[in-house]
Amino acid sequence: MIDDSLPYDRWIEEALRSVIRRAVEHTAEHGLPGIHHFYVTFRTDADGVEMAPDLRARHPEEMTIVLQHQFWDLEVGDDCFSVTLKFHGKPQRLRVPIAAITAFGDPSVNFGLQLKRIVVGQDDEGSHEPHETLVVDSDHDLGKTETGQVVTLDNFRKK
């Protein structure tokens, strides 16, 4: 039987990823306004992710970065963004494809998205379940938040 259903779920995922891309692009052009800051969780094992070997060894599957006070050289392309962050006091350049992002949050406005992982060549039926947590791992100033703390996305959702 031929499935002639429209792939609304995939289209929604693509639209949500475009929101993330636009938020990061706006930040690259204008900086972060006010108290905005982003948690970006991505698959480190996804095609196109570029990061230092020691970071990949510590985070072989998934990682969350925080774009807030200390990030440099944020650049956005059609399908990825690159940024320099400090890890253990050492600047490291990351390249993150938009398709590798599994979660995005801006807790300053109680905004968060959980996404399915997009696999290149994946049919409309195939998908991965979204991840339920964000793991903070970056040298940043978030008050009492510490590296390695698990933060559920429910904290960023409107109830």
C-alpha positions in Angstrom: 0.0 0.0 0.0 1.3 3.4 -1.0 1.3 6.0 1.8 0.3 9.3 0.2 0.2 11.2 3.5 1.7 14.6 3.7 4.8 14.7 6.0 3.5 17.4 8.3 5.6 16.2 11.2 8.8 16.6 9.2 7.7 20.0 7.9 7.1 21.2 11.5 10.5 20.0 12.5 12.1 21.9 9.6 10.1 25.1 10.6 11.2 24.8 14.2 14.8 24.5 13.1 14.4 27.6 11.1 13.3 29.4 14.2 16.5 28.3 16.0 18.6 29.3 13.0 17.0 32.8 12.9 17.6 33.3 16.7 21.2 32.4 16.4 21.6 34.5 13.2 20.0 37.5 15.0 22.4 37.0 17.9 25.4 36.8 15.5 24.4 40.1 13.9 23.1 42.1 16.9 24.3 40.3 20.0 22.0 38.9 22.7 19.5 41.5 23.9 18.8 41.9 27.6 18.9 38.7 29.6 18.4 36.3 26.7 20.6 33.3 26.6 20.4 30.0 24.8 20.9 26.4 25.7 21.7 24.4 22.6 21.8 20.6 22.8 23.2 18.7 19.8 24.3 15.3 18.7 28.1 15.3 18.8 28.1 12.1 16.6 26.1 13.8 13.8 27.6 14.4 10.4 29.2 17.8 10.1 29.8 18.4 13.8 33.3 19.7 14.3 34.9 19.9 17.7 38.2 19.2 19.4 39.0 15.5 19.9 39.1 15.9 23.8 35.6 17.4 23.8 34.3 14.6 21.6 35.9 12.1 23.9 34.1 13.6 26.9 30.8 13.9 24.9 30.7 11.1 22.4 26.9 11.3 21.7 25.4 14.6 22.9 26.4 17.9 24.4 24.7 21.1 25.5 26.4 24.5 25.1 25.2 27.8 26.6 25.4 31.0 24.6 25.3 33.8 27.2 28.2 36.0 28.4 31.3 34.3 27.0 31.1 33.3 23.4 33.0 34.6 20.4 33.0 34.6 16.6 29.5 33.4 16.2 28.9 32.7 12.5 25.8 31.3 10.9 25.6 29.5 7.6 22.7 28.1 5.7 22.8 24.8 7.5 25.1 25.3 10.5 26.6 27.7 13.0 30.1 28.0 14.4 31.1 29.5 17.7 34.1 29.8 20.0 33.5 28.9 23.7 35.8 28.3 26.6 36.0 24.8 28.0 38.2 24.5 31.2 39.6 27.9 30.4 40.7 27.0 26.8 39.0 28.5 23.8 37.5 25.8 21.5 35.8 26.3 18.1 32.6 24.3 17.5 30.7 23.8 14.2 27.1 22.6 14.8 24.8 21.7 11.9 21.3 22.8 12.5 20.1 19.3 11.8 22.2 18.0 14.7 20.3 20.1 17.3 18.0 18.1 19.5 16.9 20.8 21.9 17.0 24.6 22.2 15.9 26.8 25.1 15.9 30.5 26.0 15.0 30.3 29.7 14.9 34.1 30.0 11.5 34.1 28.1 10.5 30.5 29.1 11.0 29.3 25.5 12.1 25.7 24.7 12.0 23.3 21.8 12.7 19.6 21.7 13.4 18.2 18.2 13.6 14.9 16.5 17.0 14.1 15.1 17.1 14.6 11.4 19.0 11.9 9.5 20.1 12.7 6.0 18.2 10.3 3.6 15.7 9.4 6.3 12.3 8.6 5.0 9.2 10.3 6.5 8.5 7.3 8.7 11.9 7.1 10.4 12.7 9.3 13.3 14.4 9.4 16.7 12.7 10.2 19.9 13.5 13.7 21.3 15.8 13.9 24.3 14.3 14.9 27.6 17.1 16.7 29.3 19.7 19.4 28.8 23.2 18.8 30.2 25.0 22.0 30.9 28.7 21.8 29.9 30.5 25.1 29.3 32.4 27.7 31.4 29.7 30.3 31.8 28.1 32.4 34.5 24.6 31.2 35.2 24.5 32.0 38.9 24.2 28.7 40.8 24.1 26.4 37.8 27.2 24.1 37.7 28.8 22.2 34.9 27.2 18.7 34.6 23.9 19.7 36.2 20.9 18.2 34.5 18.2 20.7 33.7 14.9 19.4 32.4 13.2 21.3 29.5 10.0 21.5 31.6 11.7 24.3 33.5 11.6 26.4 30.3 8.0 25.5 29.2 5.0 27.6 29.9 2.5 25.7 32.0 
